[in-house]
Amino acid sequence: MKTMLMTLTTLLISAGSALAAPGSANPETAGLAVWIFFGFFGLIVATQFIPGMILLGAMLKGLFTQPSTVQKINS
């Protein structure tokens, strides 16, 4: 049982490496794992872009607008 588990573990580890390395250095023939990684990275960049632009807009608005004056009411 222990030998079969070790063999299966070795097979799964080498299969993961085989998906990431297609056998040639040509990026047009990248493996499935490489494209999944690029897609995940693109998803992270896209989801961080929108809040970043909102924050940049708020910062620019704060820099270029006149501060409002506050009047004290004496009672």
Helices and strands as residue ranges (DSSP letters): H 2-20, G 27-29, H 32-64
